Amino acid sequence: MGILSAVGGAGRWAGCGLAMVLAASVAFAADPPAAKRATAVPATIIIVDVQQAQRESLAGKALVSQRDHYQQSFQNDFNSARQRLQVSDQDLARQKGTMSQEAYDQKVKDLEQQVVAFQRRTQMAVRALEKSTDSAVTELMNVILSVTGELAGEMGATLVLPKQQVVLHEPSMDVTTLVIERVNRRLPNVTFPVPVVEDSPSAKPGRK
């Protein structure tokens, strides 16, 4: 249920940002008239590994822990339900010769309905877990982006690039560690909503 890619569209500039700035500076110096006609905007670039910030921040670790907890709980329930269905199917096969065809057909129909209910409940549980995960990820990403914006302002950065899109860079441009430190102070934990799975008597296989 990873975690997200927060910045898109900037990848094509990542490898040539500094080269473009340097080339522009040379061009303006060599052509004074052109420098008068255009205003150069100096660029200060910082780089953030958003995935690392998600993965290594306290809130990010808490998010993964809580998601895995609910996922394992659901998996245990599904395994138990599947085993009950398998036992019911085996019992029905053994009873086939001891009941009328009509009674057998009705039991087959009942079992098929239980299987459908089991599949429906499984799908609803997956969607519920995804919804809770998305909510927690959104909360974490909002703080990561907010902190990154603050750092950019303090450092006078005019461009922030995702590290995954950068081929080469000066190590001092990478502020991921600073982002993680600030995220930890601001959001030491994350709100992971309890996944709510709609339930009904028909969604409990093997209980008749």
N, C-alpha and C positions, 0 to 999 in steps of 0.2 A: 503497500500500500504502500529507493527509494523513495537527494530528495527533490529539487526543482532547478530550472534554469531561469534566473531572474532577469537577465539582460539579453536582449536579442538585437540583431541588425548591426551591431558594431564590429562584428568579427572581421569584416572585410577591410577595416581600417587599422586593425590591431597591429599588423606587422609593419606598417609603413607610416604610422602617425608621427614619430620623431623625425623620420627621413623627410616627410613633407614639410615639417616646420623648419628644418635646417635648410632645405632647398629653397623655401620661400624667403628665408632671411638672406641667402646668397643672392637671389634674384633681385630683391629690393636694393641691396647694397650696390649691385652692378648697374642698376637702372634708376637713377634718382627721379626722373620724371614719373616713372611708374609708381614710385613710392609716394609721390605727392597725390596721385590720383586714387590710390587705394589705402585703406587703413589696415595694417597688419594686427591680428588678434593673437597675442602670445598664448600658447597652450601649455598648461601644466597638467601632466597626466599622472593619475594614480591607478593602481591595479588591485582588484579585490577577487579573491577566490571564494565565490559565494557558496559553492558546494562544501568547501572546507569549513567555512563559517557555520553552515548548517550542521555539519557532521561533528565538529569539535566544540561547539558552544554548549554550555550547560543545558540550555533549553532544548537544543537539538538532540542531545543525548537522552534527555528526559522524554522527548517526543517519541524517539525510537523505542525506548523501554516500554512506554505505555502502549504504543501500537502493538508491539510484539506480545505483550501480556494479553490484550484482548484477542489478538489473532490466535494465540495458543488456546485460549479458553473456547473460542468458537470451534477450533479444530477438534478439541476433545469432545465437544457436544456432537459435532458432525460424525465423528468416528463411532460414538456410541449409538447414534440414530441409525447409521448405516448397518451396524452389526445387528440391531434389532430387526431391521428390514430383511436382512439376509436370513436370520433365524425364522422369521415369519414365512419367508418364501420356502425354506426347507421344510418347515412343518406342513405347509399347504401341499407340497409335493407328496409328502408321506400320507396325507389324509385323503388324497384324491380318490382312492378306491373305496373309501369308507362312507362316502356321502353321495347324494344325488348330484346329477350334472348341474341342475339348477342352483343347488346350494354351493357347489364348487365354483361355478361361474360368478356367483355373487361375491364369494371370498376373493377371487382373483380381481374382480373389479375394485373391491375395497382396498386390496393391497396396492393396486396401481394408483389409486387416489392418494394413498399414503406416500408413495414414491414421488408423485408430482408435488405433494405438499413439502416433502423433504427438499426437493430441488428448488422449490420456490423460496423456502426459508433460507437455504444456502445462499441464493442470489441476493436476498434482502440483507443478509448479514454482511456479505461482501460490500454492498453499496453503503451500508451503515458505517462500516469501518473506514471506507474511503472518504465518506463525508466528514467524519470526525478527524481523520488525518489531514484532509484539506484545510479544515478550520484551524488546526494547530499549526500547520505549515504557513498559512496566511499570517497568523499572529507573529510567528518567528520572522518571516520575510519582511514584514512591515518594520520591525525593529532593526533588522540588518540594513535595510535600505535607508531608514532614518539616520542611523549611526553613520553610515557611509556618506550620506549627504552632509552631516555635520563635519566630519573629518575633511571632506572636500572643501567646504567653506573655510575651515580653519587653516588648511594648507594652501589655499588659493588655487585649488585644482579646477580646471575648466573642462576636464574630460575624465570620466571613470570607465575603465575597461574591465570586462570579466577575464580572469586569468586564463580560462580555458581557450580563449580566442587569441591569446598573445603567444607568439613564437619565441621572441627574445625580448628581454627587458632588463633594465638596471634594477638590482635587488631592492634598492631603496624606494623604488616606486610601488612596491607591494606593501599595502597597509592591512593585509588580512589579519595579522596578529592584533593590531590595534582595534580593528573592528570586533574581533572575538572578545577582547577584554572589555570593551564598552557594552557589548551585548550581554555579557555575563553580569555586569553590574545592573543593567537596566531590566533584564529579563532572565533571572536565575532559573526560572521554571516556566513551563508553557501550559496553557489550559488545553487539555485533551478531553473533549466532550465524550461522555459515555455513549458508545454506539447503541442506538435504539433500534431494535429489530421488531417489527410488527409481528404479533403472535396471534394464533387462533388455535382452537382445539384440533382442527384438521392439519395443522402444521407440526403436530407431534406424532411422528410415525411410530407405529407399534404399540400405541396406547389406546386400546379400545375396550 
